[in-house]
């Protein structure tokens, strides 16, 4: 069964049923591959008037997935978060204020705040 869809005035077809069996013609260049990558190639051509083959977008997808690796850690009732995976880019919200930096320094600051709060009780 042949599948066909219309994306930004381009016809993209898949006659094999395979996930990477999509084909289209962009500015005279026959291209094939995954549907999402073909759509990005069509978008690039429509927006920039420059042809980029679909495989040039594969590296971008993998880098975006790597950078999405969010880490979080619960420490004494506070949630420390690192969105980038870099060691110095942790953050936490403490009493409405944003604290940023390495996790060990944030933990030391939280310890001092907790000690001060317990001393007041």
mmCIF file of the C-alpha atoms, coordinates in Angstrom:
data_MODEL
# 
_entry.id   MODEL 
# 
loop_
_atom_site.group_PDB 
_atom_site.id 
_atom_site.type_symbol 
_atom_site.label_atom_id 
_atom_site.label_alt_id 
_atom_site.label_comp_id 
_atom_site.label_asym_id 
_atom_site.label_entity_id 
_atom_site.label_seq_id 
_atom_site.pdbx_PDB_ins_code 
_atom_site.Cartn_x 
_atom_site.Cartn_y 
_atom_site.Cartn_z 
_atom_site.occupancy 
_atom_site.B_iso_or_equiv 
_atom_site.pdbx_formal_charge 
_atom_site.auth_seq_id 
_atom_site.auth_comp_id 
_atom_site.auth_asym_id 
_atom_site.auth_atom_id 
_atom_site.pdbx_PDB_model_num 
ATOM 1   C CA . UNK A 1 1   ? 0.000  0.000  0.000  1.00 0.00 ? 1   UNK A CA 1 
ATOM 2   C CA . UNK A 1 2   ? 1.470  3.305  -1.074 1.00 0.00 ? 2   UNK A CA 1 
ATOM 3   C CA . UNK A 1 3   ? 1.290  6.140  1.439  1.00 0.00 ? 3   UNK A CA 1 
ATOM 4   C CA . UNK A 1 4   ? 1.347  9.709  0.241  1.00 0.00 ? 4   UNK A CA 1 
ATOM 5   C CA . UNK A 1 5   ? 1.272  12.994 2.115  1.00 0.00 ? 5   UNK A CA 1 
ATOM 6   C CA . UNK A 1 6   ? 1.472  16.637 1.214  1.00 0.00 ? 6   UNK A CA 1 
ATOM 7   C CA . UNK A 1 7   ? 3.969  18.843 3.090  1.00 0.00 ? 7   UNK A CA 1 
ATOM 8   C CA . UNK A 1 8   ? 4.476  22.504 2.134  1.00 0.00 ? 8   UNK A CA 1 
ATOM 9   C CA . UNK A 1 9   ? 3.439  21.834 -1.486 1.00 0.00 ? 9   UNK A CA 1 
ATOM 10  C CA . UNK A 1 10  ? 5.702  18.778 -1.777 1.00 0.00 ? 10  UNK A CA 1 
ATOM 11  C CA . UNK A 1 11  ? 4.401  15.252 -2.241 1.00 0.00 ? 11  UNK A CA 1 
ATOM 12  C CA . UNK A 1 12  ? 6.181  12.725 -0.004 1.00 0.00 ? 12  UNK A CA 1 
ATOM 13  C CA . UNK A 1 13  ? 5.557  9.050  -0.760 1.00 0.00 ? 13  UNK A CA 1 
ATOM 14  C CA . UNK A 1 14  ? 6.280  5.720  0.871  1.00 0.00 ? 14  UNK A CA 1 
ATOM 15  C CA . UNK A 1 15  ? 5.654  2.652  -1.262 1.00 0.00 ? 15  UNK A CA 1 
ATOM 16  C CA . UNK A 1 16  ? 7.556  0.141  0.889  1.00 0.00 ? 16  UNK A CA 1 
ATOM 17  C CA . UNK A 1 17  ? 5.955  0.769  4.270  1.00 0.00 ? 17  UNK A CA 1 
ATOM 18  C CA . UNK A 1 18  ? 9.404  0.984  5.894  1.00 0.00 ? 18  UNK A CA 1 
ATOM 19  C CA . UNK A 1 19  ? 10.015 3.874  8.335  1.00 0.00 ? 19  UNK A CA 1 
ATOM 20  C CA . UNK A 1 20  ? 12.910 5.120  6.211  1.00 0.00 ? 20  UNK A CA 1 
ATOM 21  C CA . UNK A 1 21  ? 11.259 4.432  2.845  1.00 0.00 ? 21  UNK A CA 1 
ATOM 22  C CA . UNK A 1 22  ? 9.890  7.932  2.241  1.00 0.00 ? 22  UNK A CA 1 
ATOM 23  C CA . UNK A 1 23  ? 10.825 9.715  -1.016 1.00 0.00 ? 23  UNK A CA 1 
ATOM 24  C CA . UNK A 1 24  ? 10.353 13.128 -2.584 1.00 0.00 ? 24  UNK A CA 1 
ATOM 25  C CA . UNK A 1 25  ? 11.963 15.504 -5.049 1.00 0.00 ? 25  UNK A CA 1 
ATOM 26  C CA . UNK A 1 26  ? 13.402 18.807 -3.735 1.00 0.00 ? 26  UNK A CA 1 
ATOM 27  C CA . UNK A 1 27  ? 14.641 21.300 -6.340 1.00 0.00 ? 27  UNK A CA 1 
ATOM 28  C CA . UNK A 1 28  ? 15.434 18.465 -8.755 1.00 0.00 ? 28  UNK A CA 1 
ATOM 29  C CA . UNK A 1 29  ? 17.205 16.377 -6.105 1.00 0.00 ? 29  UNK A CA 1 
ATOM 30  C CA . UNK A 1 30  ? 15.626 12.967 -5.394 1.00 0.00 ? 30  UNK A CA 1 
ATOM 31  C CA . UNK A 1 31  ? 15.816 12.343 -1.646 1.00 0.00 ? 31  UNK A CA 1 
ATOM 32  C CA . UNK A 1 32  ? 14.739 9.476  0.572  1.00 0.00 ? 32  UNK A CA 1 
ATOM 33  C CA . UNK A 1 33  ? 14.817 8.555  4.234  1.00 0.00 ? 33  UNK A CA 1 
ATOM 34  C CA . UNK A 1 34  ? 12.804 9.021  7.406  1.00 0.00 ? 34  UNK A CA 1 
ATOM 35  C CA . UNK A 1 35  ? 9.699  11.170 7.140  1.00 0.00 ? 35  UNK A CA 1 
ATOM 36  C CA . UNK A 1 36  ? 10.760 13.619 9.863  1.00 0.00 ? 36  UNK A CA 1 
ATOM 37  C CA . UNK A 1 37  ? 14.124 14.216 8.176  1.00 0.00 ? 37  UNK A CA 1 
ATOM 38  C CA . UNK A 1 38  ? 12.522 14.663 4.759  1.00 0.00 ? 38  UNK A CA 1 
ATOM 39  C CA . UNK A 1 39  ? 10.148 17.233 6.218  1.00 0.00 ? 39  UNK A CA 1 
ATOM 40  C CA . UNK A 1 40  ? 13.094 19.129 7.713  1.00 0.00 ? 40  UNK A CA 1 
ATOM 41  C CA . UNK A 1 41  ? 14.828 19.094 4.346  1.00 0.00 ? 41  UNK A CA 1 
ATOM 42  C CA . UNK A 1 42  ? 11.684 20.422 2.635  1.00 0.00 ? 42  UNK A CA 1 
ATOM 43  C CA . UNK A 1 43  ? 11.273 23.071 5.354  1.00 0.00 ? 43  UNK A CA 1 
ATOM 44  C CA . UNK A 1 44  ? 14.882 24.136 4.927  1.00 0.00 ? 44  UNK A CA 1 
ATOM 45  C CA . UNK A 1 45  ? 14.425 24.470 1.173  1.00 0.00 ? 45  UNK A CA 1 
ATOM 46  C CA . UNK A 1 46  ? 11.164 26.433 1.538  1.00 0.00 ? 46  UNK A CA 1 
ATOM 47  C CA . UNK A 1 47  ? 12.557 28.778 4.196  1.00 0.00 ? 47  UNK A CA 1 
ATOM 48  C CA . UNK A 1 48  ? 16.172 29.232 3.061  1.00 0.00 ? 48  UNK A CA 1 
ATOM 49  C CA . UNK A 1 49  ? 16.122 28.319 -0.647 1.00 0.00 ? 49  UNK A CA 1 
ATOM 50  C CA . UNK A 1 50  ? 19.159 26.112 0.006  1.00 0.00 ? 50  UNK A CA 1 
ATOM 51  C CA . UNK A 1 51  ? 19.107 22.358 -0.458 1.00 0.00 ? 51  UNK A CA 1 
ATOM 52  C CA . UNK A 1 52  ? 20.238 20.212 2.471  1.00 0.00 ? 52  UNK A CA 1 
ATOM 53  C CA . UNK A 1 53  ? 19.847 16.446 2.209  1.00 0.00 ? 53  UNK A CA 1 
ATOM 54  C CA . UNK A 1 54  ? 17.885 14.731 4.974  1.00 0.00 ? 54  UNK A CA 1 
ATOM 55  C CA . UNK A 1 55  ? 20.953 12.940 6.359  1.00 0.00 ? 55  UNK A CA 1 
ATOM 56  C CA . UNK A 1 56  ? 22.478 16.317 7.260  1.00 0.00 ? 56  UNK A CA 1 
ATOM 57  C CA . UNK A 1 57  ? 19.759 16.678 9.913  1.00 0.00 ? 57  UNK A CA 1 
ATOM 58  C CA . UNK A 1 58  ? 20.502 13.303 11.583 1.00 0.00 ? 58  UNK A CA 1 
ATOM 59  C CA . UNK A 1 59  ? 23.397 14.676 13.679 1.00 0.00 ? 59  UNK A CA 1 
ATOM 60  C CA . UNK A 1 60  ? 21.245 17.558 14.884 1.00 0.00 ? 60  UNK A CA 1 
ATOM 61  C CA . UNK A 1 61  ? 18.596 15.144 16.206 1.00 0.00 ? 61  UNK A CA 1 
ATOM 62  C CA . UNK A 1 62  ? 21.124 13.064 18.143 1.00 0.00 ? 62  UNK A CA 1 
ATOM 63  C CA . UNK A 1 63  ? 22.775 16.155 19.676 1.00 0.00 ? 63  UNK A CA 1 
ATOM 64  C CA . UNK A 1 64  ? 19.401 17.475 20.781 1.00 0.00 ? 64  UNK A CA 1 
ATOM 65  C CA . UNK A 1 65  ? 18.566 14.150 22.427 1.00 0.00 ? 65  UNK A CA 1 
ATOM 66  C CA . UNK A 1 66  ? 21.905 14.137 24.245 1.00 0.00 ? 66  UNK A CA 1 
ATOM 67  C CA . UNK A 1 67  ? 21.404 17.663 25.551 1.00 0.00 ? 67  UNK A CA 1 
ATOM 68  C CA . UNK A 1 68  ? 17.941 16.823 26.857 1.00 0.00 ? 68  UNK A CA 1 
ATOM 69  C CA . UNK A 1 69  ? 19.449 14.430 29.428 1.00 0.00 ? 69  UNK A CA 1 
ATOM 70  C CA . UNK A 1 70  ? 18.161 16.229 32.515 1.00 0.00 ? 70  UNK A CA 1 
ATOM 71  C CA . UNK A 1 71  ? 19.465 15.163 35.895 1.00 0.00 ? 71  UNK A CA 1 
ATOM 72  C CA . UNK A 1 72  ? 17.854 15.787 39.234 1.00 0.00 ? 72  UNK A CA 1 
ATOM 73  C CA . UNK A 1 73  ? 18.739 14.947 42.793 1.00 0.00 ? 73  UNK A CA 1 
ATOM 74  C CA . UNK A 1 74  ? 16.774 15.261 46.009 1.00 0.00 ? 74  UNK A CA 1 
ATOM 75  C CA . UNK A 1 75  ? 18.864 16.697 48.811 1.00 0.00 ? 75  UNK A CA 1 
ATOM 76  C CA . UNK A 1 76  ? 17.382 17.241 52.270 1.00 0.00 ? 76  UNK A CA 1 
ATOM 77  C CA . UNK A 1 77  ? 13.956 18.084 50.875 1.00 0.00 ? 77  UNK A CA 1 
ATOM 78  C CA . UNK A 1 78  ? 15.198 20.240 47.974 1.00 0.00 ? 78  UNK A CA 1 
ATOM 79  C CA . UNK A 1 79  ? 15.295 19.231 44.321 1.00 0.00 ? 79  UNK A CA 1 
ATOM 80  C CA . UNK A 1 80  ? 18.586 20.064 42.596 1.00 0.00 ? 80  UNK A CA 1 
ATOM 81  C CA . UNK A 1 81  ? 18.284 20.083 38.788 1.00 0.00 ? 81  UNK A CA 1 
ATOM 82  C CA . UNK A 1 82  ? 20.825 20.027 35.968 1.00 0.00 ? 82  UNK A CA 1 
ATOM 83  C CA . UNK A 1 83  ? 19.373 20.485 32.468 1.00 0.00 ? 83  UNK A CA 1 
ATOM 84  C CA . UNK A 1 84  ? 22.637 20.472 30.516 1.00 0.00 ? 84  UNK A CA 1 
ATOM 85  C CA . UNK A 1 85  ? 24.652 17.651 32.069 1.00 0.00 ? 85  UNK A CA 1 
ATOM 86  C CA . UNK A 1 86  ? 27.577 19.997 32.723 1.00 0.00 ? 86  UNK A CA 1 
ATOM 87  C CA . UNK A 1 87  ? 28.981 19.766 36.273 1.00 0.00 ? 87  UNK A CA 1 
ATOM 88  C CA . UNK A 1 88  ? 28.701 23.480 37.104 1.00 0.00 ? 88  UNK A CA 1 
ATOM 89  C CA . UNK A 1 89  ? 25.146 24.042 35.870 1.00 0.00 ? 89  UNK A CA 1 
ATOM 90  C CA . UNK A 1 90  ? 22.999 22.778 38.753 1.00 0.00 ? 90  UNK A CA 1 
ATOM 91  C CA . UNK A 1 91  ? 20.234 24.915 40.199 1.00 0.00 ? 91  UNK A CA 1 
ATOM 92  C CA . UNK A 1 92  ? 17.614 24.959 42.935 1.00 0.00 ? 92  UNK A CA 1 
ATOM 93  C CA . UNK A 1 93  ? 14.890 27.367 44.050 1.00 0.00 ? 93  UNK A CA 1 
ATOM 94  C CA . UNK A 1 94  ? 15.302 28.375 47.696 1.00 0.00 ? 94  UNK A CA 1 
ATOM 95  C CA . UNK A 1 95  ? 12.694 30.676 49.233 1.00 0.00 ? 95  UNK A CA 1 
ATOM 96  C CA . UNK A 1 96  ? 11.845 32.106 45.803 1.00 0.00 ? 96  UNK A CA 1 
ATOM 97  C CA . UNK A 1 97  ? 15.460 32.659 44.810 1.00 0.00 ? 97  UNK A CA 1 
ATOM 98  C CA . UNK A 1 98  ? 17.414 30.787 42.158 1.00 0.00 ? 98  UNK A CA 1 
ATOM 99  C CA . UNK A 1 99  ? 20.744 29.307 43.255 1.00 0.00 ? 99  UNK A CA 1 
ATOM 100 C CA . UNK A 1 100 ? 23.066 28.129 40.477 1.00 0.00 ? 100 UNK A CA 1 
ATOM 101 C CA . UNK A 1 101 ? 26.463 26.424 40.414 1.00 0.00 ? 101 UNK A CA 1 
ATOM 102 C CA . UNK A 1 102 ? 28.173 23.126 41.204 1.00 0.00 ? 102 UNK A CA 1 
ATOM 103 C CA . UNK A 1 103 ? 26.037 20.655 43.158 1.00 0.00 ? 103 UNK A CA 1 
ATOM 104 C CA . UNK A 1 104 ? 28.485 20.423 46.090 1.00 0.00 ? 104 UNK A CA 1 
ATOM 105 C CA . UNK A 1 105 ? 28.452 24.217 46.642 1.00 0.00 ? 105 UNK A CA 1 
ATOM 106 C CA . UNK A 1 106 ? 24.668 24.355 46.467 1.00 0.00 ? 106 UNK A CA 1 
ATOM 107 C CA . UNK A 1 107 ? 24.487 21.514 49.018 1.00 0.00 ? 107 UNK A CA 1 
ATOM 108 C CA . UNK A 1 108 ? 26.846 23.373 51.377 1.00 0.00 ? 108 UNK A CA 1 
ATOM 109 C CA . UNK A 1 109 ? 24.686 26.483 51.115 1.00 0.00 ? 109 UNK A CA 1 
ATOM 110 C CA . UNK A 1 110 ? 21.534 24.463 51.766 1.00 0.00 ? 110 UNK A CA 1 
ATOM 111 C CA . UNK A 1 111 ? 23.189 22.885 54.818 1.00 0.00 ? 111 UNK A CA 1 
ATOM 112 C CA . UNK A 1 112 ? 23.981 26.358 56.200 1.00 0.00 ? 112 UNK A CA 1 
ATOM 113 C CA . UNK A 1 113 ? 20.403 27.533 55.611 1.00 0.00 ? 113 UNK A CA 1 
ATOM 114 C CA . UNK A 1 114 ? 18.969 24.408 57.294 1.00 0.00 ? 114 UNK A CA 1 
ATOM 115 C CA . UNK A 1 115 ? 21.304 24.828 60.289 1.00 0.00 ? 115 UNK A CA 1 
ATOM 116 C CA . UNK A 1 116 ? 20.219 28.465 60.676 1.00 0.00 ? 116 UNK A CA 1 
ATOM 117 C CA . UNK A 1 117 ? 16.540 27.509 60.449 1.00 0.00 ? 117 UNK A CA 1 
ATOM 118 C CA . UNK A 1 118 ? 16.963 24.760 63.050 1.00 0.00 ? 118 UNK A CA 1 
ATOM 119 C CA . UNK A 1 119 ? 18.826 27.147 65.387 1.00 0.00 ? 119 UNK A CA 1 
ATOM 120 C CA . UNK A 1 120 ? 15.836 29.524 65.348 1.00 0.00 ? 120 UNK A CA 1 
ATOM 121 C CA . UNK A 1 121 ? 13.443 26.792 66.516 1.00 0.00 ? 121 UNK A CA 1 
# 
